[in-house]
Amino acid sequence: MSDTLYDFSAPLLNGEPCRLDSYRGKILLIVNTASECGFTPQYAGLEALYRTLRDRGLVVLGFPCNQFGGQEPGDAEAIGQFCQANYGVSFPIFAKIEVNGDNAHPLYIWLKHQAAGVLGTEAIKWNFTKFLVDRDGKVVHRYAPATKPEDLQEAIEALL
């Protein structure tokens, strides 16, 4: 198993491949997202964090996922339009992935292994689960979907 997330790559929403080592030296907040979820308004908080802290080294990475209640049914174009029109998202959004099961993206298999959830379970329970990654590519903490992005600012600033 990989030691850091820099060993992974994933396609961006526009289909371009993205090697995660391009974020080496940054603080990352990795989030599985969805457009039709009760937590979807967290896009606003994620964007606010990104705009406030990006010049200091924070990058938010959004990974749309349709595994929870079918809450991300759209294609890449629909996802991109939704995020831009409703929340002005400017942080990187990746192509839709799976985070659990046999087809889980390797990055998420690694993230879940690095930071288990409640009671040691590795499975992602819902949309907007968040992983905070330090400048060395190591997972610092996993946050539940109900944890609001603004509640992470202090923990992120401590790493900056």
C-alpha atoms as an extended CHARMM CRD file, in Angstrom:
* protein
*
       160  EXT
         1         1  MET       CA              0.0000000000        0.0000000000        0.0000000000  PROA      1               0.0000000000
         2         2  SER       CA              1.1740000000        3.5270000000       -0.7790000000  PROA      2               0.0000000000
         3         3  ASP       CA              2.6110000000        5.7670000000        1.8900000000  PROA      3               0.0000000000
         4         4  THR       CA              1.2180000000        9.0470000000        0.5420000000  PROA      4               0.0000000000
         5         5  LEU       CA             -1.5420000000       10.2170000000       -1.7170000000  PROA      5               0.0000000000
         6         6  TYR       CA              1.0950000000       11.4630000000       -4.1580000000  PROA      6               0.0000000000
         7         7  ASP       CA              1.1710000000        7.9670000000       -5.6540000000  PROA      7               0.0000000000
         8         8  PHE       CA             -2.3850000000        8.3620000000       -6.9930000000  PROA      8               0.0000000000
         9         9  SER       CA             -3.9930000000       10.0310000000       -9.9580000000  PROA      9               0.0000000000
        10        10  ALA       CA             -7.5780000000       10.6530000000      -10.9940000000  PROA      10              0.0000000000
        11        11  PRO       CA             -9.2760000000       12.3650000000      -13.9200000000  PROA      11              0.0000000000
        12        12  LEU       CA            -10.6200000000       15.8500000000      -13.3980000000  PROA      12              0.0000000000
        13        13  LEU       CA            -14.2530000000       16.6060000000      -14.2300000000  PROA      13              0.0000000000
        14        14  ASN       CA            -13.1970000000       17.6530000000      -17.7450000000  PROA      14              0.0000000000
        15        15  GLY       CA            -11.5020000000       14.2770000000      -18.2560000000  PROA      15              0.0000000000
        16        16  GLU       CA             -7.9270000000       15.5390000000      -17.9650000000  PROA      16              0.0000000000
        17        17  PRO       CA             -5.7110000000       13.2080000000      -15.9280000000  PROA      17              0.0000000000
        18        18  CYS       CA             -4.4260000000       14.7090000000      -12.6870000000  PROA      18              0.0000000000
        19        19  ARG       CA             -1.4900000000       13.3050000000      -10.7670000000  PROA      19              0.0000000000
        20        20  LEU       CA             -2.0020000000       14.0630000000       -7.1100000000  PROA      20              0.0000000000
        21        21  ASP       CA              1.7190000000       14.6670000000       -6.6960000000  PROA      21              0.0000000000
        22        22  SER       CA              0.9670000000       18.0050000000       -8.3750000000  PROA      22              0.0000000000
        23        23  TYR       CA             -0.3880000000       19.0020000000       -4.9370000000  PROA      23              0.0000000000
        24        24  ARG       CA              2.8480000000       18.0890000000       -3.1290000000  PROA      24              0.0000000000
        25        25  GLY       CA              3.5300000000       20.5530000000       -0.3110000000  PROA      25              0.0000000000
        26        26  LYS       CA             -0.1210000000       21.6510000000       -0.0490000000  PROA      26              0.0000000000
        27        27  ILE       CA             -2.6480000000       21.0270000000        2.6910000000  PROA      27              0.0000000000
        28        28  LEU       CA             -5.5190000000       19.0800000000        1.1440000000  PROA      28              0.0000000000
        29        29  LEU       CA             -9.1380000000       18.6890000000        2.1410000000  PROA      29              0.0000000000
        30        30  ILE       CA            -10.5290000000       15.7580000000        0.1470000000  PROA      30              0.0000000000
        31        31  VAL       CA            -14.3200000000       15.4500000000        0.0540000000  PROA      31              0.0000000000
        32        32  ASN       CA            -16.7470000000       13.0660000000       -1.6550000000  PROA      32              0.0000000000
        33        33  THR       CA            -19.5100000000       15.3260000000       -2.9110000000  PROA      33              0.0000000000
        34        34  ALA       CA            -23.0340000000       15.1670000000       -4.3300000000  PROA      34              0.0000000000
        35        35  SER       CA            -25.3840000000       17.7240000000       -5.8760000000  PROA      35              0.0000000000
        36        36  GLU       CA            -28.6760000000       16.4920000000       -4.3980000000  PROA      36              0.0000000000
        37        37  CYS       CA            -27.7290000000       15.7880000000       -0.7740000000  PROA      37              0.0000000000
        38        38  GLY       CA            -28.8390000000       17.4350000000        2.4350000000  PROA      38              0.0000000000
        39        39  PHE       CA            -25.1690000000       18.3370000000        2.9350000000  PROA      39              0.0000000000
        40        40  THR       CA            -24.8040000000       19.8650000000       -0.5470000000  PROA      40              0.0000000000
        41        41  PRO       CA            -24.8900000000       23.4260000000        0.8780000000  PROA      41              0.0000000000
        42        42  GLN       CA            -21.4550000000       22.5740000000        2.3420000000  PROA      42              0.0000000000
        43        43  TYR       CA            -20.1150000000       23.4380000000       -1.1220000000  PROA      43              0.0000000000
        44        44  ALA       CA            -20.4350000000       27.0850000000        0.0000000000  PROA      44              0.0000000000
        45        45  GLY       CA            -18.3340000000       26.4640000000        3.1010000000  PROA      45              0.0000000000
        46        46  LEU       CA            -15.7550000000       24.4430000000        1.1690000000  PROA      46              0.0000000000
        47        47  GLU       CA            -15.4420000000       27.2370000000       -1.3870000000  PROA      47              0.0000000000
        48        48  ALA       CA            -15.1320000000       29.8450000000        1.3820000000  PROA      48              0.0000000000
        49        49  LEU       CA            -12.3320000000       27.8480000000        3.0480000000  PROA      49              0.0000000000
        50        50  TYR       CA            -10.5780000000       27.4560000000       -0.2870000000  PROA      50              0.0000000000
        51        51  ARG       CA            -10.7990000000       31.1520000000       -1.1650000000  PROA      51              0.0000000000
        52        52  THR       CA             -9.6790000000       32.2050000000        2.3180000000  PROA      52              0.0000000000
        53        53  LEU       CA             -6.7480000000       29.8070000000        2.6800000000  PROA      53              0.0000000000
        54        54  ARG       CA             -5.5830000000       28.8630000000       -0.8250000000  PROA      54              0.0000000000
        55        55  ASP       CA             -2.8810000000       31.5380000000       -0.8730000000  PROA      55              0.0000000000
        56        56  ARG       CA             -1.4630000000       29.9280000000        2.2670000000  PROA      56              0.0000000000
        57        57  GLY       CA             -1.4520000000       26.4520000000        0.7380000000  PROA      57              0.0000000000
        58        58  LEU       CA             -4.9080000000       24.8640000000        1.0930000000  PROA      58              0.0000000000
        59        59  VAL       CA             -6.4560000000       22.9860000000       -1.8100000000  PROA      59              0.0000000000
        60        60  VAL       CA             -9.9360000000       21.4540000000       -1.5900000000  PROA      60              0.0000000000
        61        61  LEU       CA            -10.4420000000       18.4230000000       -3.8520000000  PROA      61              0.0000000000
        62        62  GLY       CA            -14.0170000000       17.4010000000       -4.6490000000  PROA      62              0.0000000000
        63        63  PHE       CA            -14.8430000000       13.8660000000       -5.7450000000  PROA      63              0.0000000000
        64        64  PRO       CA            -18.4710000000       13.5090000000       -6.8830000000  PROA      64              0.0000000000
        65        65  CYS       CA            -20.0090000000       10.1700000000       -5.9380000000  PROA      65              0.0000000000
        66        66  ASN       CA            -23.4210000000        8.6830000000       -6.6920000000  PROA      66              0.0000000000
        67        67  GLN       CA            -23.2390000000        5.7910000000       -4.2050000000  PROA      67              0.0000000000
        68        68  PHE       CA            -25.3910000000        7.3520000000       -1.4930000000  PROA      68              0.0000000000
        69        69  GLY       CA            -29.0620000000        7.6040000000       -2.3460000000  PROA      69              0.0000000000
        70        70  GLY       CA            -28.3290000000        8.3410000000       -6.0130000000  PROA      70              0.0000000000
        71        71  GLN       CA            -27.6530000000       11.9510000000       -5.0260000000  PROA      71              0.0000000000
        72        72  GLU       CA            -25.1530000000       12.6720000000       -7.8130000000  PROA      72              0.0000000000
        73        73  PRO       CA            -27.0020000000       11.4280000000      -10.9100000000  PROA      73              0.0000000000
        74        74  GLY       CA            -25.6190000000       13.9490000000      -13.4120000000  PROA      74              0.0000000000
        75        75  ASP       CA            -22.8250000000       13.6230000000      -15.9160000000  PROA      75              0.0000000000
        76        76  ALA       CA            -19.6270000000       15.6770000000      -15.7390000000  PROA      76              0.0000000000
        77        77  GLU       CA            -21.1590000000       18.6540000000      -17.5390000000  PROA      77              0.0000000000
        78        78  ALA       CA            -24.1980000000       18.7370000000      -15.2340000000  PROA      78              0.0000000000
        79        79  ILE       CA            -22.0140000000       18.4430000000      -12.1250000000  PROA      79              0.0000000000
        80        80  GLY       CA            -19.7400000000       21.2540000000      -13.2820000000  PROA      80              0.0000000000
        81        81  GLN       CA            -22.6330000000       23.5470000000      -14.1630000000  PROA      81              0.0000000000
        82        82  PHE       CA            -24.3520000000       22.8620000000      -10.8430000000  PROA      82              0.0000000000
        83        83  CYS       CA            -21.2300000000       23.5600000000       -8.7700000000  PROA      83              0.0000000000
        84        84  GLN       CA            -20.4220000000       26.7500000000      -10.6460000000  PROA      84              0.0000000000
        85        85  ALA       CA            -23.9590000000       28.1480000000      -10.9140000000  PROA      85              0.0000000000
        86        86  ASN       CA            -25.0290000000       27.4120000000       -7.3470000000  PROA      86              0.0000000000
        87        87  TYR       CA            -21.8230000000       27.7440000000       -5.3320000000  PROA      87              0.0000000000
        88        88  GLY       CA            -19.2100000000       29.4050000000       -7.5610000000  PROA      88              0.0000000000
        89        89  VAL       CA            -16.9020000000       26.4450000000       -6.9760000000  PROA      89              0.0000000000
        90        90  SER       CA            -13.3690000000       27.2160000000       -8.0960000000  PROA      90              0.0000000000
        91        91  PHE       CA            -11.5180000000       24.3560000000       -6.3670000000  PROA      91              0.0000000000
        92        92  PRO       CA            -10.7020000000       21.2180000000       -8.3900000000  PROA      92              0.0000000000
        93        93  ILE       CA            -13.5900000000       18.8320000000       -9.0010000000  PROA      93              0.0000000000
        94        94  PHE       CA            -12.7440000000       15.3730000000      -10.2450000000  PROA      94              0.0000000000
        95        95  ALA       CA            -14.6780000000       12.9290000000      -12.3920000000  PROA      95              0.0000000000
        96        96  LYS       CA            -17.3880000000       10.9490000000      -10.5970000000  PROA      96              0.0000000000
        97        97  ILE       CA            -15.9820000000        7.9820000000       -8.6760000000  PROA      97              0.0000000000
        98        98  GLU       CA            -17.0290000000        5.2420000000       -6.2980000000  PROA      98              0.0000000000
        99        99  VAL       CA            -15.6860000000        5.4180000000       -2.7480000000  PROA      99              0.0000000000
       100       100  ASN       CA            -16.8950000000        2.0330000000       -1.4480000000  PROA      100             0.0000000000
       101       101  GLY       CA            -17.1660000000       -1.4750000000       -2.8310000000  PROA      101             0.0000000000
       102       102  ASP       CA            -15.3340000000       -3.4460000000       -5.4870000000  PROA      102             0.0000000000
       103       103  ASN       CA            -15.0490000000       -0.4300000000       -7.8090000000  PROA      103             0.0000000000
       104       104  ALA       CA            -13.8290000000        2.0360000000       -5.1820000000  PROA      104             0.0000000000
       105       105  HSD       CA            -11.1660000000        4.3770000000       -6.4950000000  PROA      105             0.0000000000
       106       106  PRO       CA             -7.6910000000        3.3800000000       -5.2110000000  PROA      106             0.0000000000
       107       107  LEU       CA             -7.2840000000        6.8090000000       -3.5960000000  PROA      107             0.0000000000
       108       108  TYR       CA            -10.3610000000        6.2130000000       -1.4530000000  PROA      108             0.0000000000
       109       109  ILE       CA             -9.2680000000        2.7050000000       -0.5490000000  PROA      109             0.0000000000
       110       110  TRP       CA             -6.0390000000        4.2760000000        0.7210000000  PROA      110             0.0000000000
       111       111  LEU       CA             -7.7430000000        7.2100000000        2.4920000000  PROA      111             0.0000000000
       112       112  LYS       CA            -10.1420000000        4.9070000000        4.3330000000  PROA      112             0.0000000000
       113       113  HSD       CA             -7.2790000000        2.6660000000        5.4230000000  PROA      113             0.0000000000
       114       114  GLN       CA             -5.2950000000        5.6630000000        6.7000000000  PROA      114             0.0000000000
       115       115  ALA       CA             -8.1590000000        7.1220000000        8.7400000000  PROA      115             0.0000000000
       116       116  ALA       CA            -10.9680000000        4.8130000000        9.7690000000  PROA      116             0.0000000000
       117       117  GLY       CA            -14.3460000000        6.1780000000       10.7360000000  PROA      117             0.0000000000
       118       118  VAL       CA            -16.4680000000        5.7130000000       13.8340000000  PROA      118             0.0000000000
       119       119  LEU       CA            -15.8110000000        2.4370000000       15.6590000000  PROA      119             0.0000000000
       120       120  GLY       CA            -12.9420000000        1.6850000000       13.2910000000  PROA      120             0.0000000000
       121       121  THR       CA            -15.0800000000        1.1360000000       10.2210000000  PROA      121             0.0000000000
       122       122  GLU       CA            -13.3820000000        2.0640000000        6.9640000000  PROA      122             0.0000000000
       123       123  ALA       CA            -16.4470000000        2.4270000000        4.7360000000  PROA      123             0.0000000000
       124       124  ILE       CA            -17.5490000000        5.9180000000        3.7940000000  PROA      124             0.0000000000
       125       125  LYS       CA            -20.9960000000        6.3560000000        5.3580000000  PROA      125             0.0000000000
       126       126  TRP       CA            -22.3430000000        9.2740000000        3.2940000000  PROA      126             0.0000000000
       127       127  ASN       CA            -21.5860000000       12.2140000000        1.0470000000  PROA      127             0.0000000000
       128       128  PHE       CA            -19.3060000000       14.9930000000        2.3140000000  PROA      128             0.0000000000
       129       129  THR       CA            -16.9850000000       12.8160000000        4.3750000000  PROA      129             0.0000000000
       130       130  LYS       CA            -13.7820000000       14.8500000000        4.6100000000  PROA      130             0.0000000000
       131       131  PHE       CA            -10.1190000000       13.8610000000        4.8400000000  PROA      131             0.0000000000
       132       132  LEU       CA             -7.5250000000       16.4180000000        5.9370000000  PROA      132             0.0000000000
       133       133  VAL       CA             -4.0660000000       15.7170000000        4.4850000000  PROA      133             0.0000000000
       134       134  ASP       CA             -0.8420000000       17.4450000000        5.5570000000  PROA      134             0.0000000000
       135       135  ARG       CA              1.9460000000       18.8550000000        3.3590000000  PROA      135             0.0000000000
       136       136  ASP       CA              3.6930000000       15.4670000000        3.3630000000  PROA      136             0.0000000000
       137       137  GLY       CA              0.6780000000       13.6560000000        1.9040000000  PROA      137             0.0000000000
       138       138  LYS       CA             -0.2950000000       11.9580000000        5.1640000000  PROA      138             0.0000000000
       139       139  VAL       CA             -3.9000000000       11.8270000000        6.3840000000  PROA      139             0.0000000000
       140       140  VAL       CA             -4.2430000000       13.8700000000        9.5690000000  PROA      140             0.0000000000
       141       141  HSD       CA             -7.9430000000       13.3940000000       10.2870000000  PROA      141             0.0000000000
       142       142  ARG       CA            -11.2320000000       12.1090000000        8.9010000000  PROA      142             0.0000000000
       143       143  TYR       CA            -14.3500000000       14.1960000000        9.4920000000  PROA      143             0.0000000000
       144       144  ALA       CA            -17.9750000000       13.0510000000        9.3910000000  PROA      144             0.0000000000
       145       145  PRO       CA            -20.3810000000       14.4220000000        6.7660000000  PROA      145             0.0000000000
       146       146  ALA       CA            -22.1700000000       16.5530000000        9.3710000000  PROA      146             0.0000000000
       147       147  THR       CA            -18.9260000000       18.3760000000       10.2390000000  PROA      147             0.0000000000
       148       148  LYS       CA            -19.2540000000       21.7890000000        8.6220000000  PROA      148             0.0000000000
       149       149  PRO       CA            -16.3220000000       23.0820000000        6.5670000000  PROA      149             0.0000000000
       150       150  GLU       CA            -16.1000000000       26.2510000000        8.6630000000  PROA      150             0.0000000000
       151       151  ASP       CA            -15.5140000000       24.0640000000       11.7380000000  PROA      151             0.0000000000
       152       152  LEU       CA            -12.3010000000       22.7840000000       10.1020000000  PROA      152             0.0000000000
       153       153  GLN       CA            -10.6300000000       26.1570000000        9.6460000000  PROA      153             0.0000000000
       154       154  GLU       CA             -8.6840000000       26.0290000000       12.9260000000  PROA      154             0.0000000000
       155       155  ALA       CA             -7.3550000000       22.5080000000       12.2260000000  PROA      155             0.0000000000
       156       156  ILE       CA             -6.3770000000       23.5160000000        8.6810000000  PROA      156             0.0000000000
       157       157  GLU       CA             -4.6630000000       26.7120000000        9.8320000000  PROA      157             0.0000000000
       158       158  ALA       CA             -2.6520000000       24.7030000000       12.3680000000  PROA      158             0.0000000000
       159       159  LEU       CA             -1.1320000000       22.8020000000        9.4250000000  PROA      159             0.0000000000
       160       160  LEU       CA             -0.4970000000       25.8400000000        7.2250000000  PROA      160             0.0000000000
